[in-house]
Amino acid sequence: MKGKWPLPAGVTAALQKVGRDIRDARRRRRLTMALVAERAMVSSATLSRIEHGDAGVGIGAYAGVLHALGMLSLLRDAVDLSRDEVGQALDVERLPKRVRMK
């Protein structure tokens, strides 16, 4: 990653965990890297980078691999607004104190 800004440690750790989880999911399903890469329409090298949590791999490639593993719903629900506690609290704070009829 020459010339790029370093990522926060939490982001790097999260990507590494995602990569490990993807690798473990693939192995639990007894699928080879070549087969998952083919189904995800990525190269085996890209799949290897994903399984190592490489931040340089596009989110579309991650999504393709999750789809190939039957786990795409986990990505779709990752930022579900119903789980956004901070956003919901901010919405409550913005509610008017009083409501008047015109």
Secondary structure as the mmCIF struct_conf table of DSSP 4:
data_model
#
loop_
_struct_conf.conf_type_id
_struct_conf.id
_struct_conf.beg_label_comp_id
_struct_conf.beg_label_asym_id
_struct_conf.beg_label_seq_id
_struct_conf.end_label_comp_id
_struct_conf.end_label_asym_id
_struct_conf.end_label_seq_id
TURN_TY1_P TURN_TY1_P1 LYS A 2 GLY A 3
BEND BEND1 LYS A 4 LYS A 4
HELX_LH_PP_P HELX_LH_PP_P1 TRP A 5 PRO A 8
HELX_RH_AL_P HELX_RH_AL_P1 ALA A 9 ARG A 28
TURN_TY1_P TURN_TY1_P2 ARG A 29 ARG A 30
HELX_RH_AL_P HELX_RH_AL_P2 MET A 33 ALA A 40
TURN_TY1_P TURN_TY1_P3 MET A 41 MET A 41
BEND BEND2 VAL A 42 VAL A 42
HELX_RH_AL_P HELX_RH_AL_P3 SER A 44 GLU A 51
TURN_TY1_P TURN_TY1_P4 HIS A 52 GLY A 53
TURN_TY1_P TURN_TY1_P5 ALA A 55 GLY A 56
BEND BEND3 VAL A 57 VAL A 57
HELX_RH_AL_P HELX_RH_AL_P4 ILE A 59 ALA A 68
TURN_TY1_P TURN_TY1_P6 LEU A 69 GLY A 70
HELX_RH_AL_P HELX_RH_AL_P5 LEU A 72 ARG A 76
TURN_TY1_P TURN_TY1_P7 ASP A 77 VAL A 79
HELX_RH_3T_P HELX_RH_3T_P1 LEU A 81 ARG A 83
HELX_RH_AL_P HELX_RH_AL_P6 GLU A 85 ARG A 94
BEND BEND4 LEU A 95 LEU A 95
BEND BEND5 LYS A 97 LYS A 97
#
